[in-house]
Every structure is written in C-alpha cells, then in structure tokens.
Amino acid sequence: MPVTQEQIHAALERLQLPDGGTLVSRDMLRALRIEDGKVSFVIEAPSPEVAKQMEPLRRAAEAAVAELAGVSDVSVALTAHAAQQPAPSLKVGGHPKPQAEPLKPAGVKRILAVASGKGGVGKSTVASNLAVALARQGRKVGLLDADIYGPSQPRMMGAKGRPASPDGKIIEPLHAHGVTLMSIGFMLEEGKAVVWRGPMLMGALQQMLGQVNWGELDVLIVDLPPGTGDVQLTLCTRAELTGAIVVSTPQDVALLDARKAMDMFKTLKTPVLGLIENMSFFTCPDCGGEHHIFGHGGVAAEAEGLGLPLLGALPIDLETRLAGDGGTPIAAGDGPMAQAYARIAEGLVKGGMA
C-alpha cells in the first residue's frame, strides 16, 4: 500500500526543533512529492544561519520517512529564505489612522489578550509561556508585546534583531520557540525609553496589528501593559478581540486592581475568558513545605464569585525566572512548570479559546 502525505507528516511531527515545534507545525516543509514509493521534499529554514545548524535534523527527517512502509527511497533537501535587510524608512508610532471597522489581521483566527490590573504579577511571564505551550500543543501562535513602555518579550523569548520591512510598510516579524513575535523592543535600542503620548501608543499598536505579516495563526496572544489605559482601550475598541485572560496574585491589593481590569473589559464589552493565579505558593527546596506568601485562594474565590473559570494556579518558581531571563521560556522544557502551562494551554484549546 503506498505511503500517504498524512503518514509522512505524522512521522515528521515526532521530530522536535531545538527552539520548539516541528517541521510541520512551523510550516517548513516544501515540495513534498510521492511517486512509486519514492519520497522527496524540501526543508525551508527561516535564515541561512539557521539552515547551517539543521543538517542533523535533515538526516533525522530522512531516516524517519525511510522507515515508513511503502517507502523505497527518500530525498530531503535543505534550503533557506534569503536574508532580508530592514528598511531604514520604517517608523513605528504616530497618530492612528481612521478605521471603518474593528481590525483583525488577515489569517489570524483569534486574538487573545493577557492582562493584569497592576504590574509585577508575572503577566508577561504568563503570556510568553502560554504562547510557547500553545505552540507545543500544535497551534500556530503569534505573540504581540503591547507593553510599549516596558517591552520584555524580546528578552524572555530570546529573540534579537530588527524586523525586516522590504517596502517600508509591511513588517516581517521574528520567530522563536515556535512562536511568531513582534515587539516595540525590536525597533529600539536596548535600554532606550519610549517617551510617547497616548496617540502615538495607539498608532504603534495599530501598526503592529495591521502592518505585521502575521501569516496564518490559530491565536495571536497580546501581552498588554498593566492597568486600564490607552493601549487597552485601543485594543478593545479598534481590534476584533476574542477575549481576555486576567492574571493576578492572591493578595488583596493585586485583586483590587484585577477587579478594575475586569470591570474595564466589561465596560468595553470584551469577554473575560478566565483568571490565572500566579505566585500562588512557594515550595521550600529544603523542607518541601508549601508556603502561601501572597495569601491563599484569593483568585480562585474571585473567579468563583464572578462565574469565571480559574484557568490555572502557578507557584513562585526560581527556574521560571531564570528561564525567562535566559531567553528560553520554562514551557519549552519538560519539567513540572512546563506541564502546568501545558495543562492551561490544553484547557484553552479544548474550550475553543485558542
């Protein structure tokens, strides 16, 4: 019986890329041909530099397909996109342009905001790890860092370089750990402050939603700044937003601000899909005891009172912090925290939210 394209894809799905995802989920397969038991295809790397490191993966892909029944010969070639140079004329920021209707980038099925009422609750850490966890679930995921005054996703995702724009209009995003990325942090020198008034923030967000070549995505996660300001208002009123996830710690002060965030979404008619309790507890590495440093069960009680799902409870974890600072989110690994984020991602997928 002749081998099928589905069987080949299934075999290649078992080969994980070093930065997450597979050849199939990252859309790196080209020119797949099956003829009289002979199989040939091309692996297209995102850059010549990456292609130089992918020869072991090319050989592994060739061997995996060769083991399939009905395959008599396999030929796998390796190629790469030509390197693109950034357009010096590209500018981000400025007054927003008029819109006839809410913006939804072509090819993006859902836009999911990750929000918090206050800073310091781990919202950006949750956003980056949730994006990676969803990518590992087989979803095509984008991550937009809309925290324009404090962009942290370039560091957390380990992505460097300025996005290309061959025509000075369309922006080509970066990629890391199976996720398509865009952040104002890519457009500025590291450590340089963004000193913009509200209209420039709104214009920048409109550009990063509408001018970025996001491609085909199951979900675009937007890492919002803390609070209830211009960026939140712009996203909820100018974009076709699927819903929001609110992150909070269990303490009363954080919950006060989380309630304000949820009230903002209610006012702007944006559904809150659920809550995540971060820094829920701390497990002592010496005695193994569990300590509730910021209180216990506050977010769970809030979710129950509002009739919203508690999507997950995440502990204070040193490895999570080290992984974020090192540019490889903890969700890209295989430990307990990666499994915790995987469970949250699986719940979102099963619930039709991602």
Secondary structure, DSSP 8 states (H G I E B T S, - for coil): ----HHHHHHHHHTSB-TTSSBTTTTT-EEEEEEETTEEEEEEEESSHHHHHT-HHHHHHHHHHHHTSTT--EEEEEEEE-------TT----S-----SS-B--TTB--EEEEE-SSTTSSHHHHHHHHHHHHHHTT--EEEEE--TTS--HHHHTT--S--B-TTSSSBB-EEETTEEEEEGGGTS-TT------HHHHHHHHHHHHHTB---SBSEEEEE--SSSSHHHHHHHHHB---EEEEEE-SSHHHHHHHHHHHHHHHHTT--EEEEEE-S--EE-TTT--EE-TT-SSHHHHHHHHHT--EEEE----HHHHHHHHHTS-GGGS-SHHHHHHHHHHHHHHHTT--
